[in-house]
Amino acid sequence: MKNKVLGAIAMIWGALILMNFFTHLHEMTSGAYSTGKMAGVIFGCLLLAAGIHTFFFRKAAAKNTTQHDEPSR
């Protein structure tokens, strides 16, 4: 369940970062601000991809069960 919650948070956060970028495309920037903005977009893409992978494709961790070995005969 923890993976589902963290995956959902990552998807929402990544999508909001990308949505902010696409809604403010008309702003012309240069220099360090522009570089930081592109780094944020890359981070948003990676966060969205990791959230999708975690939420939809990652299996729940198996519970740690102790298995006793059979004595050799």
mmCIF file as gemmi writes it, N, C-alpha and C atoms, coordinates in Angstrom:
data_model
loop_
_atom_site.group_PDB
_atom_site.id
_atom_site.type_symbol
_atom_site.label_atom_id
_atom_site.label_alt_id
_atom_site.label_comp_id
_atom_site.label_asym_id
_atom_site.label_entity_id
_atom_site.label_seq_id
_atom_site.pdbx_PDB_ins_code
_atom_site.Cartn_x
_atom_site.Cartn_y
_atom_site.Cartn_z
_atom_site.occupancy
_atom_site.B_iso_or_equiv
_atom_site.pdbx_formal_charge
_atom_site.auth_seq_id
_atom_site.auth_asym_id
_atom_site.pdbx_PDB_model_num
ATOM 1 N N . MET Axp A 1 ? 0.816 -1.183 0 1 0 ? 1 A 1
ATOM 2 C CA . MET Axp A 1 ? 0 0 0 1 0 ? 1 A 1
ATOM 3 C C . MET Axp A 1 ? 0.871 1.263 0 1 0 ? 1 A 1
ATOM 4 N N . LYS Axp A 2 ? 2.019 1.173 0.694 1 0 ? 2 A 1
ATOM 5 C CA . LYS Axp A 2 ? 2.914 2.327 0.756 1 0 ? 2 A 1
ATOM 6 C C . LYS Axp A 2 ? 3.422 2.693 -0.63 1 0 ? 2 A 1
ATOM 7 N N . ASN Axp A 3 ? 3.707 1.691 -1.464 1 0 ? 3 A 1
ATOM 8 C CA . ASN Axp A 3 ? 4.176 1.96 -2.827 1 0 ? 3 A 1
ATOM 9 C C . ASN Axp A 3 ? 3.11 2.659 -3.663 1 0 ? 3 A 1
ATOM 10 N N . LYS Axp A 4 ? 1.863 2.284 -3.474 1 0 ? 4 A 1
ATOM 11 C CA . LYS Axp A 4 ? 0.768 2.926 -4.214 1 0 ? 4 A 1
ATOM 12 C C . LYS Axp A 4 ? 0.639 4.403 -3.829 1 0 ? 4 A 1
ATOM 13 N N . VAL Axp A 5 ? 0.735 4.692 -2.539 1 0 ? 5 A 1
ATOM 14 C CA . VAL Axp A 5 ? 0.608 6.076 -2.074 1 0 ? 5 A 1
ATOM 15 C C . VAL Axp A 5 ? 1.775 6.91 -2.592 1 0 ? 5 A 1
ATOM 16 N N . LEU Axp A 6 ? 2.995 6.403 -2.452 1 0 ? 6 A 1
ATOM 17 C CA . LEU Axp A 6 ? 4.167 7.145 -2.92 1 0 ? 6 A 1
ATOM 18 C C . LEU Axp A 6 ? 4.147 7.311 -4.439 1 0 ? 6 A 1
ATOM 19 N N . GLY Axp A 7 ? 3.695 6.288 -5.152 1 0 ? 7 A 1
ATOM 20 C CA . GLY Axp A 7 ? 3.569 6.387 -6.605 1 0 ? 7 A 1
ATOM 21 C C . GLY Axp A 7 ? 2.555 7.442 -7.02 1 0 ? 7 A 1
ATOM 22 N N . ALA Axp A 8 ? 1.435 7.505 -6.306 1 0 ? 8 A 1
ATOM 23 C CA . ALA Axp A 8 ? 0.415 8.506 -6.614 1 0 ? 8 A 1
ATOM 24 C C . ALA Axp A 8 ? 0.932 9.914 -6.337 1 0 ? 8 A 1
ATOM 25 N N . ILE Axp A 9 ? 1.652 10.087 -5.233 1 0 ? 9 A 1
ATOM 26 C CA . ILE Axp A 9 ? 2.213 11.399 -4.914 1 0 ? 9 A 1
ATOM 27 C C . ILE Axp A 9 ? 3.219 11.817 -5.968 1 0 ? 9 A 1
ATOM 28 N N . ALA Axp A 10 ? 4.072 10.893 -6.392 1 0 ? 10 A 1
ATOM 29 C CA . ALA Axp A 10 ? 5.08 11.204 -7.413 1 0 ? 10 A 1
ATOM 30 C C . ALA Axp A 10 ? 4.42 11.557 -8.748 1 0 ? 10 A 1
ATOM 31 N N . MET Axp A 11 ? 3.36 10.834 -9.118 1 0 ? 11 A 1
ATOM 32 C CA . MET Axp A 11 ? 2.663 11.15 -10.369 1 0 ? 11 A 1
ATOM 33 C C . MET Axp A 11 ? 2.036 12.536 -10.315 1 0 ? 11 A 1
ATOM 34 N N . ILE Axp A 12 ? 1.382 12.848 -9.208 1 0 ? 12 A 1
ATOM 35 C CA . ILE Axp A 12 ? 0.722 14.151 -9.087 1 0 ? 12 A 1
ATOM 36 C C . ILE Axp A 12 ? 1.755 15.272 -9.097 1 0 ? 12 A 1
ATOM 37 N N . TRP Axp A 13 ? 2.831 15.107 -8.347 1 0 ? 13 A 1
ATOM 38 C CA . TRP Axp A 13 ? 3.856 16.142 -8.257 1 0 ? 13 A 1
ATOM 39 C C . TRP Axp A 13 ? 4.539 16.356 -9.607 1 0 ? 13 A 1
ATOM 40 N N . GLY Axp A 14 ? 4.892 15.255 -10.283 1 0 ? 14 A 1
ATOM 41 C CA . GLY Axp A 14 ? 5.515 15.36 -11.602 1 0 ? 14 A 1
ATOM 42 C C . GLY Axp A 14 ? 4.59 16.005 -12.624 1 0 ? 14 A 1
ATOM 43 N N . ALA Axp A 15 ? 3.313 15.637 -12.578 1 0 ? 15 A 1
ATOM 44 C CA . ALA Axp A 15 ? 2.352 16.217 -13.52 1 0 ? 15 A 1
ATOM 45 C C . ALA Axp A 15 ? 2.167 17.71 -13.267 1 0 ? 15 A 1
ATOM 46 N N . LEU Axp A 16 ? 2.162 18.123 -12.007 1 0 ? 16 A 1
ATOM 47 C CA . LEU Axp A 16 ? 2.021 19.544 -11.692 1 0 ? 16 A 1
ATOM 48 C C . LEU Axp A 16 ? 3.244 20.345 -12.15 1 0 ? 16 A 1
ATOM 49 N N . ILE Axp A 17 ? 4.431 19.768 -12.025 1 0 ? 17 A 1
ATOM 50 C CA . ILE Axp A 17 ? 5.641 20.441 -12.509 1 0 ? 17 A 1
ATOM 51 C C . ILE Axp A 17 ? 5.564 20.641 -14.015 1 0 ? 17 A 1
ATOM 52 N N . LEU Axp A 18 ? 5.169 19.595 -14.737 1 0 ? 18 A 1
ATOM 53 C CA . LEU Axp A 18 ? 5.066 19.702 -16.193 1 0 ? 18 A 1
ATOM 54 C C . LEU Axp A 18 ? 3.938 20.642 -16.604 1 0 ? 18 A 1
ATOM 55 N N . MET Axp A 19 ? 2.829 20.615 -15.88 1 0 ? 19 A 1
ATOM 56 C CA . MET Axp A 19 ? 1.723 21.508 -16.202 1 0 ? 19 A 1
ATOM 57 C C . MET Axp A 19 ? 2.14 22.971 -16.005 1 0 ? 19 A 1
ATOM 58 N N . ASN Axp A 20 ? 2.905 23.239 -14.964 1 0 ? 20 A 1
ATOM 59 C CA . ASN Axp A 20 ? 3.395 24.591 -14.734 1 0 ? 20 A 1
ATOM 60 C C . ASN Axp A 20 ? 4.309 25.034 -15.874 1 0 ? 20 A 1
ATOM 61 N N . PHE Axp A 21 ? 5.143 24.138 -16.354 1 0 ? 21 A 1
ATOM 62 C CA . PHE Axp A 21 ? 6.041 24.477 -17.463 1 0 ? 21 A 1
ATOM 63 C C . PHE Axp A 21 ? 5.249 24.795 -18.726 1 0 ? 21 A 1
ATOM 64 N N . PHE Axp A 22 ? 4.273 23.963 -19.058 1 0 ? 22 A 1
ATOM 65 C CA . PHE Axp A 22 ? 3.525 24.155 -20.297 1 0 ? 22 A 1
ATOM 66 C C . PHE Axp A 22 ? 2.566 25.337 -20.243 1 0 ? 22 A 1
ATOM 67 N N . THR Axp A 23 ? 2.147 25.736 -19.052 1 0 ? 23 A 1
ATOM 68 C CA . THR Axp A 23 ? 1.27 26.901 -18.968 1 0 ? 23 A 1
ATOM 69 C C . THR Axp A 23 ? 2.042 28.215 -18.974 1 0 ? 23 A 1
ATOM 70 N N . HIS Axp A 24 ? 3.344 28.169 -18.778 1 0 ? 24 A 1
ATOM 71 C CA . HIS Axp A 24 ? 4.169 29.376 -18.767 1 0 ? 24 A 1
ATOM 72 C C . HIS Axp A 24 ? 5.212 29.352 -19.875 1 0 ? 24 A 1
ATOM 73 N N . LEU Axp A 25 ? 4.875 28.808 -21.028 1 0 ? 25 A 1
ATOM 74 C CA . LEU Axp A 25 ? 5.814 28.747 -22.148 1 0 ? 25 A 1
ATOM 75 C C . LEU Axp A 25 ? 6.1 30.123 -22.742 1 0 ? 25 A 1
ATOM 76 N N . HIS Axp A 26 ? 5.169 31.022 -22.653 1 0 ? 26 A 1
ATOM 77 C CA . HIS Axp A 26 ? 5.305 32.316 -23.308 1 0 ? 26 A 1
ATOM 78 C C . HIS Axp A 26 ? 6.338 33.218 -22.636 1 0 ? 26 A 1
ATOM 79 N N . GLU Axp A 27 ? 6.756 32.888 -21.415 1 0 ? 27 A 1
ATOM 80 C CA . GLU Axp A 27 ? 7.731 33.714 -20.721 1 0 ? 27 A 1
ATOM 81 C C . GLU Axp A 27 ? 9.123 33.501 -21.317 1 0 ? 27 A 1
ATOM 82 N N . MET Axp A 28 ? 9.731 34.56 -21.763 1 0 ? 28 A 1
ATOM 83 C CA . MET Axp A 28 ? 11.075 34.482 -22.33 1 0 ? 28 A 1
ATOM 84 C C . MET Axp A 28 ? 12.09 34.701 -21.209 1 0 ? 28 A 1
ATOM 85 N N . THR Axp A 29 ? 12.946 33.735 -21.007 1 0 ? 29 A 1
ATOM 86 C CA . THR Axp A 29 ? 13.968 33.851 -19.975 1 0 ? 29 A 1
ATOM 87 C C . THR Axp A 29 ? 15.311 33.482 -20.573 1 0 ? 29 A 1
ATOM 88 N N . SER Axp A 30 ? 16.358 33.881 -19.902 1 0 ? 30 A 1
ATOM 89 C CA . SER Axp A 30 ? 17.697 33.535 -20.372 1 0 ? 30 A 1
ATOM 90 C C . SER Axp A 30 ? 18.594 33.313 -19.167 1 0 ? 30 A 1
ATOM 91 N N . GLY Axp A 31 ? 19.725 32.725 -19.422 1 0 ? 31 A 1
ATOM 92 C CA . GLY Axp A 31 ? 20.724 32.542 -18.377 1 0 ? 31 A 1
ATOM 93 C C . GLY Axp A 31 ? 20.418 31.408 -17.433 1 0 ? 31 A 1
ATOM 94 N N . ALA Axp A 32 ? 20.791 31.638 -16.196 1 0 ? 32 A 1
ATOM 95 C CA . ALA Axp A 32 ? 20.677 30.593 -15.182 1 0 ? 32 A 1
ATOM 96 C C . ALA Axp A 32 ? 19.223 30.226 -14.893 1 0 ? 32 A 1
ATOM 97 N N . TYR Axp A 33 ? 18.324 31.191 -14.983 1 0 ? 33 A 1
ATOM 98 C CA . TYR Axp A 33 ? 16.914 30.902 -14.726 1 0 ? 33 A 1
ATOM 99 C C . TYR Axp A 33 ? 16.382 29.901 -15.736 1 0 ? 33 A 1
ATOM 100 N N . SER Axp A 34 ? 16.75 30.074 -16.982 1 0 ? 34 A 1
ATOM 101 C CA . SER Axp A 34 ? 16.304 29.16 -18.03 1 0 ? 34 A 1
ATOM 102 C C . SER Axp A 34 ? 16.876 27.758 -17.814 1 0 ? 34 A 1
ATOM 103 N N . THR Axp A 35 ? 18.132 27.681 -17.422 1 0 ? 35 A 1
ATOM 104 C CA . THR Axp A 35 ? 18.757 26.383 -17.161 1 0 ? 35 A 1
ATOM 105 C C . THR Axp A 35 ? 18.088 25.684 -15.982 1 0 ? 35 A 1
ATOM 106 N N . GLY Axp A 36 ? 17.806 26.434 -14.94 1 0 ? 36 A 1
ATOM 107 C CA . GLY Axp A 36 ? 17.113 25.868 -13.789 1 0 ? 36 A 1
ATOM 108 C C . GLY Axp A 36 ? 15.71 25.409 -14.121 1 0 ? 36 A 1
ATOM 109 N N . LYS Axp A 37 ? 15.043 26.15 -14.979 1 0 ? 37 A 1
ATOM 110 C CA . LYS Axp A 37 ? 13.695 25.773 -15.396 1 0 ? 37 A 1
ATOM 111 C C . LYS Axp A 37 ? 13.719 24.455 -16.176 1 0 ? 37 A 1
ATOM 112 N N . MET Axp A 38 ? 14.708 24.3 -17.055 1 0 ? 38 A 1
ATOM 113 C CA . MET Axp A 38 ? 14.815 23.049 -17.816 1 0 ? 38 A 1
ATOM 114 C C . MET Axp A 38 ? 15.194 21.881 -16.903 1 0 ? 38 A 1
ATOM 115 N N . ALA Axp A 39 ? 16.036 22.136 -15.901 1 0 ? 39 A 1
ATOM 116 C CA . ALA Axp A 39 ? 16.371 21.082 -14.934 1 0 ? 39 A 1
ATOM 117 C C . ALA Axp A 39 ? 15.122 20.663 -14.165 1 0 ? 39 A 1
ATOM 118 N N . GLY Axp A 40 ? 14.265 21.622 -13.836 1 0 ? 40 A 1
ATOM 119 C CA . GLY Axp A 40 ? 13.011 21.301 -13.168 1 0 ? 40 A 1
ATOM 120 C C . GLY Axp A 40 ? 12.083 20.472 -14.032 1 0 ? 40 A 1
ATOM 121 N N . VAL Axp A 41 ? 12.056 20.772 -15.329 1 0 ? 41 A 1
ATOM 122 C CA . VAL Axp A 41 ? 11.218 20 -16.256 1 0 ? 41 A 1
ATOM 123 C C . VAL Axp A 41 ? 11.734 18.566 -16.366 1 0 ? 41 A 1
ATOM 124 N N . ILE Axp A 42 ? 13.044 18.407 -16.431 1 0 ? 42 A 1
ATOM 125 C CA . ILE Axp A 42 ? 13.627 17.061 -16.486 1 0 ? 42 A 1
ATOM 126 C C . ILE Axp A 42 ? 13.291 16.302 -15.204 1 0 ? 42 A 1
ATOM 127 N N . PHE Axp A 43 ? 13.414 16.976 -14.059 1 0 ? 43 A 1
ATOM 128 C CA . PHE Axp A 43 ? 13.053 16.357 -12.781 1 0 ? 43 A 1
ATOM 129 C C . PHE Axp A 43 ? 11.577 15.961 -12.768 1 0 ? 43 A 1
ATOM 130 N N . GLY Axp A 44 ? 10.716 16.827 -13.288 1 0 ? 44 A 1
ATOM 131 C CA . GLY Axp A 44 ? 9.291 16.519 -13.346 1 0 ? 44 A 1
ATOM 132 C C . GLY Axp A 44 ? 8.996 15.308 -14.214 1 0 ? 44 A 1
ATOM 133 N N . CYS Axp A 45 ? 9.694 15.196 -15.351 1 0 ? 45 A 1
ATOM 134 C CA . CYS Axp A 45 ? 9.518 14.035 -16.232 1 0 ? 45 A 1
ATOM 135 C C . CYS Axp A 45 ? 9.951 12.752 -15.541 1 0 ? 45 A 1
ATOM 136 N N . LEU Axp A 46 ? 11.107 12.808 -14.89 1 0 ? 46 A 1
ATOM 137 C CA . LEU Axp A 46 ? 11.601 11.623 -14.182 1 0 ? 46 A 1
ATOM 138 C C . LEU Axp A 46 ? 10.683 11.247 -13.02 1 0 ? 46 A 1
ATOM 139 N N . LEU Axp A 47 ? 10.189 12.233 -12.314 1 0 ? 47 A 1
ATOM 140 C CA . LEU Axp A 47 ? 9.287 11.975 -11.196 1 0 ? 47 A 1
ATOM 141 C C . LEU Axp A 47 ? 7.972 11.375 -11.678 1 0 ? 47 A 1
ATOM 142 N N . LEU Axp A 48 ? 7.447 11.878 -12.776 1 0 ? 48 A 1
ATOM 143 C CA . LEU Axp A 48 ? 6.217 11.329 -13.339 1 0 ? 48 A 1
ATOM 144 C C . LEU Axp A 48 ? 6.422 9.888 -13.808 1 0 ? 48 A 1
ATOM 145 N N . ALA Axp A 49 ? 7.537 9.633 -14.482 1 0 ? 49 A 1
ATOM 146 C CA . ALA Axp A 49 ? 7.823 8.272 -14.957 1 0 ? 49 A 1
ATOM 147 C C . ALA Axp A 49 ? 8.016 7.3 -13.791 1 0 ? 49 A 1
ATOM 148 N N . ALA Axp A 50 ? 8.727 7.725 -12.759 1 0 ? 50 A 1
ATOM 149 C CA . ALA Axp A 50 ? 8.928 6.857 -11.591 1 0 ? 50 A 1
ATOM 150 C C . ALA Axp A 50 ? 7.611 6.607 -10.867 1 0 ? 50 A 1
ATOM 151 N N . GLY Axp A 51 ? 6.766 7.622 -10.785 1 0 ? 51 A 1
ATOM 152 C CA . GLY Axp A 51 ? 5.472 7.448 -10.137 1 0 ? 51 A 1
ATOM 153 C C . GLY Axp A 51 ? 4.569 6.492 -10.895 1 0 ? 51 A 1
ATOM 154 N N . ILE Axp A 52 ? 4.566 6.607 -12.209 1 0 ? 52 A 1
ATOM 155 C CA . ILE Axp A 52 ? 3.767 5.681 -13.029 1 0 ? 52 A 1
ATOM 156 C C . ILE Axp A 52 ? 4.27 4.26 -12.871 1 0 ? 52 A 1
ATOM 157 N N . HIS Axp A 53 ? 5.59 4.098 -12.907 1 0 ? 53 A 1
ATOM 158 C CA . HIS Axp A 53 ? 6.168 2.753 -12.753 1 0 ? 53 A 1
ATOM 159 C C . HIS Axp A 53 ? 5.824 2.177 -11.375 1 0 ? 53 A 1
ATOM 160 N N . THR Axp A 54 ? 5.979 2.983 -10.338 1 0 ? 54 A 1
ATOM 161 C CA . THR Axp A 54 ? 5.71 2.496 -8.99 1 0 ? 54 A 1
ATOM 162 C C . THR Axp A 54 ? 4.232 2.195 -8.783 1 0 ? 54 A 1
ATOM 163 N N . PHE Axp A 55 ? 3.368 3.055 -9.274 1 0 ? 55 A 1
ATOM 164 C CA . PHE Axp A 55 ? 1.938 2.889 -9.041 1 0 ? 55 A 1
ATOM 165 C C . PHE Axp A 55 ? 1.349 1.725 -9.831 1 0 ? 55 A 1
ATOM 166 N N . PHE Axp A 56 ? 1.73 1.575 -11.088 1 0 ? 56 A 1
ATOM 167 C CA . PHE Axp A 56 ? 1.078 0.585 -11.942 1 0 ? 56 A 1
ATOM 168 C C . PHE Axp A 56 ? 1.846 -0.728 -12.097 1 0 ? 56 A 1
ATOM 169 N N . PHE Axp A 57 ? 3.167 -0.681 -12.1 1 0 ? 57 A 1
ATOM 170 C CA . PHE Axp A 57 ? 3.92 -1.866 -12.487 1 0 ? 57 A 1
ATOM 171 C C . PHE Axp A 57 ? 4.685 -2.544 -11.362 1 0 ? 57 A 1
ATOM 172 N N . ARG Axp A 58 ? 4.881 -1.891 -10.251 1 0 ? 58 A 1
ATOM 173 C CA . ARG Axp A 58 ? 5.653 -2.499 -9.176 1 0 ? 58 A 1
ATOM 174 C C . ARG Axp A 58 ? 4.752 -3.396 -8.344 1 0 ? 58 A 1
ATOM 175 N N . LYS Axp A 59 ? 5.228 -4.597 -8.108 1 0 ? 59 A 1
ATOM 176 C CA . LYS Axp A 59 ? 4.473 -5.554 -7.307 1 0 ? 59 A 1
ATOM 177 C C . LYS Axp A 59 ? 4.691 -5.26 -5.828 1 0 ? 59 A 1
ATOM 178 N N . ALA Axp A 60 ? 3.724 -5.629 -5.028 1 0 ? 60 A 1
ATOM 179 C CA . ALA Axp A 60 ? 3.857 -5.453 -3.581 1 0 ? 60 A 1
ATOM 180 C C . ALA Axp A 60 ? 4.952 -6.368 -3.071 1 0 ? 60 A 1
ATOM 181 N N . ALA Axp A 61 ? 5.694 -5.888 -2.114 1 0 ? 61 A 1
ATOM 182 C CA . ALA Axp A 61 ? 6.786 -6.681 -1.552 1 0 ? 61 A 1
ATOM 183 C C . ALA Axp A 61 ? 6.216 -7.87 -0.794 1 0 ? 61 A 1
ATOM 184 N N . ALA Axp A 62 ? 6.848 -9.004 -0.977 1 0 ? 62 A 1
ATOM 185 C CA . ALA Axp A 62 ? 6.409 -10.205 -0.28 1 0 ? 62 A 1
ATOM 186 C C . ALA Axp A 62 ? 6.785 -10.094 1.193 1 0 ? 62 A 1
ATOM 187 N N . LYS Axp A 63 ? 5.937 -10.617 2.037 1 0 ? 63 A 1
ATOM 188 C CA . LYS Axp A 63 ? 6.226 -10.568 3.461 1 0 ? 63 A 1
ATOM 189 C C . LYS Axp A 63 ? 7.399 -11.491 3.761 1 0 ? 63 A 1
ATOM 190 N N . ASN Axp A 64 ? 8.219 -11.063 4.683 1 0 ? 64 A 1
ATOM 191 C CA . ASN Axp A 64 ? 9.406 -11.827 5.048 1 0 ? 64 A 1
ATOM 192 C C . ASN Axp A 64 ? 8.98 -13.016 5.903 1 0 ? 64 A 1
ATOM 193 N N . THR Axp A 65 ? 9.03 -14.2 5.317 1 0 ? 65 A 1
ATOM 194 C CA . THR Axp A 65 ? 8.676 -15.398 6.049 1 0 ? 65 A 1
ATOM 195 C C . THR Axp A 65 ? 9.92 -16.254 6.207 1 0 ? 65 A 1
ATOM 196 N N . THR Axp A 66 ? 10.071 -16.797 7.354 1 0 ? 66 A 1
ATOM 197 C CA . THR Axp A 66 ? 11.216 -17.662 7.627 1 0 ? 66 A 1
ATOM 198 C C . THR Axp A 66 ? 10.847 -19.071 7.225 1 0 ? 66 A 1
ATOM 199 N N . GLN Axp A 67 ? 11.643 -19.644 6.358 1 0 ? 67 A 1
ATOM 200 C CA . GLN Axp A 67 ? 11.414 -21.026 5.939 1 0 ? 67 A 1
ATOM 201 C C . GLN Axp A 67 ? 12.49 -21.886 6.572 1 0 ? 67 A 1
ATOM 202 N N . HIS Axp A 68 ? 12.039 -22.957 7.189 1 0 ? 68 A 1
ATOM 203 C CA . HIS Axp A 68 ? 12.984 -23.859 7.838 1 0 ? 68 A 1
ATOM 204 C C . HIS Axp A 68 ? 13.45 -24.891 6.816 1 0 ? 68 A 1
ATOM 205 N N . ASP Axp A 69 ? 14.747 -25.093 6.798 1 0 ? 69 A 1
ATOM 206 C CA . ASP Axp A 69 ? 15.307 -26.072 5.877 1 0 ? 69 A 1
ATOM 207 C C . ASP Axp A 69 ? 15.006 -27.479 6.379 1 0 ? 69 A 1
ATOM 208 N N . GLU Axp A 70 ? 14.767 -28.348 5.43 1 0 ? 70 A 1
ATOM 209 C CA . GLU Axp A 70 ? 14.565 -29.756 5.758 1 0 ? 70 A 1
ATOM 210 C C . GLU Axp A 70 ? 15.908 -30.354 6.162 1 0 ? 70 A 1
ATOM 211 N N . PRO Axp A 71 ? 15.911 -31.146 7.198 1 0 ? 71 A 1
ATOM 212 C CA . PRO Axp A 71 ? 17.185 -31.791 7.568 1 0 ? 71 A 1
ATOM 213 C C . PRO Axp A 71 ? 17.58 -32.791 6.49 1 0 ? 71 A 1
ATOM 214 N N . SER Axp A 72 ? 18.861 -32.812 6.166 1 0 ? 72 A 1
ATOM 215 C CA . SER Axp A 72 ? 19.326 -33.769 5.144 1 0 ? 72 A 1
ATOM 216 C C . SER Axp A 72 ? 19.377 -35.163 5.74 1 0 ? 72 A 1
ATOM 217 N N . ARG Axp A 73 ? 19.055 -36.14 4.898 1 0 ? 73 A 1
ATOM 218 C CA . ARG Axp A 73 ? 19.019 -37.534 5.375 1 0 ? 73 A 1
ATOM 219 C C . ARG Axp A 73 ? 20.214 -38.289 4.949 1 0 ? 73 A 1
